[in-house]
Amino acid sequence: MDSKIFGQFIAQLRKDKSMTQAELAQIIGVTDKAISRWERGVFYS
C-alpha cells in the first residue's frame, strides 16, 4: 500500500473518532510528531 494513502487512511479514522493527533499518540504510546509523519506518509526520517 502506498504510504500516502495509508497516511490518509490513518488521518480519516482519527478524524472520524474526533481525536487529535496528540490524543491518538498518547493512546498508542508514540509522539504526536510520529502521528503527523505517518499521516503525511513519511515513515523514515
mmCIF file of the N, C-alpha and C atoms, coordinates in Angstrom:
data_MODEL
# 
_entry.id   MODEL 
# 
loop_
_atom_site.group_PDB 
_atom_site.id 
_atom_site.type_symbol 
_atom_site.label_atom_id 
_atom_site.label_alt_id 
_atom_site.label_comp_id 
_atom_site.label_asym_id 
_atom_site.label_entity_id 
_atom_site.label_seq_id 
_atom_site.pdbx_PDB_ins_code 
_atom_site.Cartn_x 
_atom_site.Cartn_y 
_atom_site.Cartn_z 
_atom_site.occupancy 
_atom_site.B_iso_or_equiv 
_atom_site.pdbx_formal_charge 
_atom_site.auth_seq_id 
_atom_site.auth_comp_id 
_atom_site.auth_asym_id 
_atom_site.auth_atom_id 
_atom_site.pdbx_PDB_model_num 
ATOM 1   N N  . MET A 1 1  ? 0.855   -1.177 0.000  1.00 0.00 ? 1  MET A N  1 
ATOM 2   C CA . MET A 1 1  ? 0.000   0.000  0.000  1.00 0.00 ? 1  MET A CA 1 
ATOM 3   C C  . MET A 1 1  ? 0.901   1.240  0.000  1.00 0.00 ? 1  MET A C  1 
ATOM 4   N N  . ASP A 1 2  ? 0.525   2.209  -0.769 1.00 0.00 ? 2  ASP A N  1 
ATOM 5   C CA . ASP A 1 2  ? 1.261   3.472  -0.846 1.00 0.00 ? 2  ASP A CA 1 
ATOM 6   C C  . ASP A 1 2  ? 1.239   4.176  0.517  1.00 0.00 ? 2  ASP A C  1 
ATOM 7   N N  . SER A 1 3  ? 2.382   4.719  0.933  1.00 0.00 ? 3  SER A N  1 
ATOM 8   C CA . SER A 1 3  ? 2.482   5.335  2.268  1.00 0.00 ? 3  SER A CA 1 
ATOM 9   C C  . SER A 1 3  ? 1.584   6.555  2.420  1.00 0.00 ? 3  SER A C  1 
ATOM 10  N N  . LYS A 1 4  ? 1.383   7.316  1.360  1.00 0.00 ? 4  LYS A N  1 
ATOM 11  C CA . LYS A 1 4  ? 0.499   8.491  1.463  1.00 0.00 ? 4  LYS A CA 1 
ATOM 12  C C  . LYS A 1 4  ? -0.961  8.058  1.612  1.00 0.00 ? 4  LYS A C  1 
ATOM 13  N N  . ILE A 1 5  ? -1.352  7.026  0.908  1.00 0.00 ? 5  ILE A N  1 
ATOM 14  C CA . ILE A 1 5  ? -2.724  6.514  1.028  1.00 0.00 ? 5  ILE A CA 1 
ATOM 15  C C  . ILE A 1 5  ? -2.950  5.966  2.432  1.00 0.00 ? 5  ILE A C  1 
ATOM 16  N N  . PHE A 1 6  ? -1.951  5.233  2.940  1.00 0.00 ? 6  PHE A N  1 
ATOM 17  C CA . PHE A 1 6  ? -2.066  4.705  4.297  1.00 0.00 ? 6  PHE A CA 1 
ATOM 18  C C  . PHE A 1 6  ? -2.170  5.838  5.308  1.00 0.00 ? 6  PHE A C  1 
ATOM 19  N N  . GLY A 1 7  ? -1.394  6.891  5.104  1.00 0.00 ? 7  GLY A N  1 
ATOM 20  C CA . GLY A 1 7  ? -1.452  8.054  5.988  1.00 0.00 ? 7  GLY A CA 1 
ATOM 21  C C  . GLY A 1 7  ? -2.811  8.721  5.975  1.00 0.00 ? 7  GLY A C  1 
ATOM 22  N N  . GLN A 1 8  ? -3.387  8.840  4.793  1.00 0.00 ? 8  GLN A N  1 
ATOM 23  C CA . GLN A 1 8  ? -4.728  9.425  4.675  1.00 0.00 ? 8  GLN A CA 1 
ATOM 24  C C  . GLN A 1 8  ? -5.756  8.557  5.388  1.00 0.00 ? 8  GLN A C  1 
ATOM 25  N N  . PHE A 1 9  ? -5.567  7.241  5.317  1.00 0.00 ? 9  PHE A N  1 
ATOM 26  C CA . PHE A 1 9  ? -6.454  6.299  5.988  1.00 0.00 ? 9  PHE A CA 1 
ATOM 27  C C  . PHE A 1 9  ? -6.383  6.496  7.506  1.00 0.00 ? 9  PHE A C  1 
ATOM 28  N N  . ILE A 1 10 ? -5.170  6.599  8.041  1.00 0.00 ? 10 ILE A N  1 
ATOM 29  C CA . ILE A 1 10 ? -4.996  6.831  9.477  1.00 0.00 ? 10 ILE A CA 1 
ATOM 30  C C  . ILE A 1 10 ? -5.655  8.147  9.886  1.00 0.00 ? 10 ILE A C  1 
ATOM 31  N N  . ALA A 1 11 ? -5.386  9.193  9.120  1.00 0.00 ? 11 ALA A N  1 
ATOM 32  C CA . ALA A 1 11 ? -5.943  10.513 9.437  1.00 0.00 ? 11 ALA A CA 1 
ATOM 33  C C  . ALA A 1 11 ? -7.468  10.482 9.428  1.00 0.00 ? 11 ALA A C  1 
ATOM 34  N N  . GLN A 1 12 ? -8.048  9.823  8.438  1.00 0.00 ? 12 GLN A N  1 
ATOM 35  C CA . GLN A 1 12 ? -9.504  9.782  8.354  1.00 0.00 ? 12 GLN A CA 1 
ATOM 36  C C  . GLN A 1 12 ? -10.116 9.030  9.524  1.00 0.00 ? 12 GLN A C  1 
ATOM 37  N N  . LEU A 1 13 ? -9.514  7.899  9.892  1.00 0.00 ? 13 LEU A N  1 
ATOM 38  C CA . LEU A 1 13 ? -10.020 7.147  11.052 1.00 0.00 ? 13 LEU A CA 1 
ATOM 39  C C  . LEU A 1 13 ? -9.934  7.988  12.318 1.00 0.00 ? 13 LEU A C  1 
ATOM 40  N N  . ARG A 1 14 ? -8.811  8.690  12.495 1.00 0.00 ? 14 ARG A N  1 
ATOM 41  C CA . ARG A 1 14 ? -8.625  9.532  13.672 1.00 0.00 ? 14 ARG A CA 1 
ATOM 42  C C  . ARG A 1 14 ? -9.671  10.644 13.707 1.00 0.00 ? 14 ARG A C  1 
ATOM 43  N N  . LYS A 1 15 ? -9.887  11.283 12.570 1.00 0.00 ? 15 LYS A N  1 
ATOM 44  C CA . LYS A 1 15 ? -10.858 12.378 12.497 1.00 0.00 ? 15 LYS A CA 1 
ATOM 45  C C  . LYS A 1 15 ? -12.286 11.873 12.705 1.00 0.00 ? 15 LYS A C  1 
ATOM 46  N N  . ASP A 1 16 ? -12.575 10.676 12.197 1.00 0.00 ? 16 ASP A N  1 
ATOM 47  C CA . ASP A 1 16 ? -13.908 10.091 12.401 1.00 0.00 ? 16 ASP A CA 1 
ATOM 48  C C  . ASP A 1 16 ? -14.204 9.884  13.881 1.00 0.00 ? 16 ASP A C  1 
ATOM 49  N N  . LYS A 1 17 ? -13.148 9.640  14.657 1.00 0.00 ? 17 LYS A N  1 
ATOM 50  C CA . LYS A 1 17 ? -13.298 9.453  16.104 1.00 0.00 ? 17 LYS A CA 1 
ATOM 51  C C  . LYS A 1 17 ? -13.176 10.780 16.865 1.00 0.00 ? 17 LYS A C  1 
ATOM 52  N N  . SER A 1 18 ? -13.046 11.888 16.129 1.00 0.00 ? 18 SER A N  1 
ATOM 53  C CA . SER A 1 18 ? -12.891 13.229 16.716 1.00 0.00 ? 18 SER A CA 1 
ATOM 54  C C  . SER A 1 18 ? -11.709 13.286 17.680 1.00 0.00 ? 18 SER A C  1 
ATOM 55  N N  . MET A 1 19 ? -10.599 12.703 17.256 1.00 0.00 ? 19 MET A N  1 
ATOM 56  C CA . MET A 1 19 ? -9.400  12.694 18.077 1.00 0.00 ? 19 MET A CA 1 
ATOM 57  C C  . MET A 1 19 ? -8.344  13.608 17.480 1.00 0.00 ? 19 MET A C  1 
ATOM 58  N N  . THR A 1 20 ? -7.542  14.183 18.343 1.00 0.00 ? 20 THR A N  1 
ATOM 59  C CA . THR A 1 20 ? -6.385  14.943 17.878 1.00 0.00 ? 20 THR A CA 1 
ATOM 60  C C  . THR A 1 20 ? -5.223  13.973 17.682 1.00 0.00 ? 20 THR A C  1 
ATOM 61  N N  . GLN A 1 21 ? -4.202  14.452 16.998 1.00 0.00 ? 21 GLN A N  1 
ATOM 62  C CA . GLN A 1 21 ? -3.005  13.628 16.844 1.00 0.00 ? 21 GLN A CA 1 
ATOM 63  C C  . GLN A 1 21 ? -2.396  13.329 18.212 1.00 0.00 ? 21 GLN A C  1 
ATOM 64  N N  . ALA A 1 22 ? -2.420  14.303 19.106 1.00 0.00 ? 22 ALA A N  1 
ATOM 65  C CA . ALA A 1 22 ? -1.860  14.108 20.444 1.00 0.00 ? 22 ALA A CA 1 
ATOM 66  C C  . ALA A 1 22 ? -2.618  13.043 21.228 1.00 0.00 ? 22 ALA A C  1 
ATOM 67  N N  . GLU A 1 23 ? -3.939  13.040 21.111 1.00 0.00 ? 23 GLU A N  1 
ATOM 68  C CA . GLU A 1 23 ? -4.748  12.037 21.817 1.00 0.00 ? 23 GLU A CA 1 
ATOM 69  C C  . GLU A 1 23 ? -4.452  10.642 21.299 1.00 0.00 ? 23 GLU A C  1 
ATOM 70  N N  . LEU A 1 24 ? -4.397  10.488 19.985 1.00 0.00 ? 24 LEU A N  1 
ATOM 71  C CA . LEU A 1 24 ? -4.088  9.180  19.406 1.00 0.00 ? 24 LEU A CA 1 
ATOM 72  C C  . LEU A 1 24 ? -2.693  8.738  19.817 1.00 0.00 ? 24 LEU A C  1 
ATOM 73  N N  . ALA A 1 25 ? -1.749  9.657  19.771 1.00 0.00 ? 25 ALA A N  1 
ATOM 74  C CA . ALA A 1 25 ? -0.374  9.340  20.142 1.00 0.00 ? 25 ALA A CA 1 
ATOM 75  C C  . ALA A 1 25 ? -0.289  8.827  21.575 1.00 0.00 ? 25 ALA A C  1 
ATOM 76  N N  . GLN A 1 26 ? -0.994  9.482  22.481 1.00 0.00 ? 26 GLN A N  1 
ATOM 77  C CA . GLN A 1 26 ? -0.963  9.072  23.883 1.00 0.00 ? 26 GLN A CA 1 
ATOM 78  C C  . GLN A 1 26 ? -1.538  7.665  24.056 1.00 0.00 ? 26 GLN A C  1 
ATOM 79  N N  . ILE A 1 27 ? -2.602  7.367  23.356 1.00 0.00 ? 27 ILE A N  1 
ATOM 80  C CA . ILE A 1 27 ? -3.254  6.060  23.474 1.00 0.00 ? 27 ILE A CA 1 
ATOM 81  C C  . ILE A 1 27 ? -2.338  4.937  22.985 1.00 0.00 ? 27 ILE A C  1 
ATOM 82  N N  . ILE A 1 28 ? -1.636  5.170  21.880 1.00 0.00 ? 28 ILE A N  1 
ATOM 83  C CA . ILE A 1 28 ? -0.816  4.089  21.329 1.00 0.00 ? 28 ILE A CA 1 
ATOM 84  C C  . ILE A 1 28 ? 0.656   4.165  21.742 1.00 0.00 ? 28 ILE A C  1 
ATOM 85  N N  . GLY A 1 29 ? 1.014   5.188  22.514 1.00 0.00 ? 29 GLY A N  1 
ATOM 86  C CA . GLY A 1 29 ? 2.354   5.248  23.080 1.00 0.00 ? 29 GLY A CA 1 
ATOM 87  C C  . GLY A 1 29 ? 3.448   5.745  22.152 1.00 0.00 ? 29 GLY A C  1 
ATOM 88  N N  . VAL A 1 30 ? 3.095   6.687  21.290 1.00 0.00 ? 30 VAL A N  1 
ATOM 89  C CA . VAL A 1 30 ? 4.087   7.322  20.421 1.00 0.00 ? 30 VAL A CA 1 
ATOM 90  C C  . VAL A 1 30 ? 3.933   8.832  20.571 1.00 0.00 ? 30 VAL A C  1 
ATOM 91  N N  . THR A 1 31 ? 4.777   9.586  19.872 1.00 0.00 ? 31 THR A N  1 
ATOM 92  C CA . THR A 1 31 ? 4.659   11.043 19.943 1.00 0.00 ? 31 THR A CA 1 
ATOM 93  C C  . THR A 1 31 ? 3.658   11.549 18.906 1.00 0.00 ? 31 THR A C  1 
ATOM 94  N N  . ASP A 1 32 ? 3.162   12.765 19.146 1.00 0.00 ? 32 ASP A N  1 
ATOM 95  C CA . ASP A 1 32 ? 2.265   13.366 18.169 1.00 0.00 ? 32 ASP A CA 1 
ATOM 96  C C  . ASP A 1 32 ? 3.013   13.654 16.862 1.00 0.00 ? 32 ASP A C  1 
ATOM 97  N N  . LYS A 1 33 ? 4.318   13.866 16.956 1.00 0.00 ? 33 LYS A N  1 
ATOM 98  C CA . LYS A 1 33 ? 5.113   14.069 15.743 1.00 0.00 ? 33 LYS A CA 1 
ATOM 99  C C  . LYS A 1 33 ? 5.151   12.804 14.893 1.00 0.00 ? 33 LYS A C  1 
ATOM 100 N N  . ALA A 1 34 ? 5.176   11.648 15.549 1.00 0.00 ? 34 ALA A N  1 
ATOM 101 C CA . ALA A 1 34 ? 5.144   10.383 14.813 1.00 0.00 ? 34 ALA A CA 1 
ATOM 102 C C  . ALA A 1 34 ? 3.819   10.250 14.058 1.00 0.00 ? 34 ALA A C  1 
ATOM 103 N N  . ILE A 1 35 ? 2.723   10.570 14.719 1.00 0.00 ? 35 ILE A N  1 
ATOM 104 C CA . ILE A 1 35 ? 1.412   10.510 14.067 1.00 0.00 ? 35 ILE A CA 1 
ATOM 105 C C  . ILE A 1 35 ? 1.395   11.438 12.861 1.00 0.00 ? 35 ILE A C  1 
ATOM 106 N N  . SER A 1 36 ? 1.912   12.628 13.028 1.00 0.00 ? 36 SER A N  1 
ATOM 107 C CA . SER A 1 36 ? 1.963   13.592 11.934 1.00 0.00 ? 36 SER A CA 1 
ATOM 108 C C  . SER A 1 36 ? 2.750   13.037 10.751 1.00 0.00 ? 36 SER A C  1 
ATOM 109 N N  . ARG A 1 37 ? 3.910   12.454 11.037 1.00 0.00 ? 37 ARG A N  1 
ATOM 110 C CA . ARG A 1 37 ? 4.723   11.878 9.957  1.00 0.00 ? 37 ARG A CA 1 
ATOM 111 C C  . ARG A 1 37 ? 3.973   10.752 9.259  1.00 0.00 ? 37 ARG A C  1 
ATOM 112 N N  . TRP A 1 38 ? 3.331   9.890  10.033 1.00 0.00 ? 38 TRP A N  1 
ATOM 113 C CA . TRP A 1 38 ? 2.585   8.782  9.448  1.00 0.00 ? 38 TRP A CA 1 
ATOM 114 C C  . TRP A 1 38 ? 1.489   9.295  8.531  1.00 0.00 ? 38 TRP A C  1 
ATOM 115 N N  . GLU A 1 39 ? 0.744   10.304 9.008  1.00 0.00 ? 39 GLU A N  1 
ATOM 116 C CA . GLU A 1 39 ? -0.364  10.840 8.213  1.00 0.00 ? 39 GLU A CA 1 
ATOM 117 C C  . GLU A 1 39 ? 0.117   11.528 6.939  1.00 0.00 ? 39 GLU A C  1 
ATOM 118 N N  . ARG A 1 40 ? 1.328   12.031 6.967  1.00 0.00 ? 40 ARG A N  1 
ATOM 119 C CA . ARG A 1 40 ? 1.904   12.662 5.760  1.00 0.00 ? 40 ARG A CA 1 
ATOM 120 C C  . ARG A 1 40 ? 2.608   11.646 4.869  1.00 0.00 ? 40 ARG A C  1 
ATOM 121 N N  . GLY A 1 41 ? 2.667   10.395 5.326  1.00 0.00 ? 41 GLY A N  1 
ATOM 122 C CA . GLY A 1 41 ? 3.298   9.352  4.532  1.00 0.00 ? 41 GLY A CA 1 
ATOM 123 C C  . GLY A 1 41 ? 4.793   9.320  4.657  1.00 0.00 ? 41 GLY A C  1 
ATOM 124 N N  . VAL A 1 42 ? 5.308   9.898  5.745  1.00 0.00 ? 42 VAL A N  1 
ATOM 125 C CA . VAL A 1 42 ? 6.755   9.919  5.990  1.00 0.00 ? 42 VAL A CA 1 
ATOM 126 C C  . VAL A 1 42 ? 7.038   8.941  7.126  1.00 0.00 ? 42 VAL A C  1 
ATOM 127 N N  . PHE A 1 43 ? 7.605   7.795  6.780  1.00 0.00 ? 43 PHE A N  1 
ATOM 128 C CA . PHE A 1 43 ? 7.829   6.765  7.790  1.00 0.00 ? 43 PHE A CA 1 
ATOM 129 C C  . PHE A 1 43 ? 9.270   6.697  8.258  1.00 0.00 ? 43 PHE A C  1 
ATOM 130 N N  . TYR A 1 44 ? 10.166  7.324  7.532  1.00 0.00 ? 44 TYR A N  1 
ATOM 131 C CA . TYR A 1 44 ? 11.581  7.325  7.907  1.00 0.00 ? 44 TYR A CA 1 
ATOM 132 C C  . TYR A 1 44 ? 12.089  8.748  7.872  1.00 0.00 ? 44 TYR A C  1 
ATOM 133 N N  . SER A 1 45 ? 12.936  9.085  8.827  1.00 0.00 ? 45 SER A N  1 
ATOM 134 C CA . SER A 1 45 ? 13.472  10.453 8.854  1.00 0.00 ? 45 SER A CA 1 
ATOM 135 C C  . SER A 1 45 ? 14.743  10.583 8.043  1.00 0.00 ? 45 SER A C  1 
# 
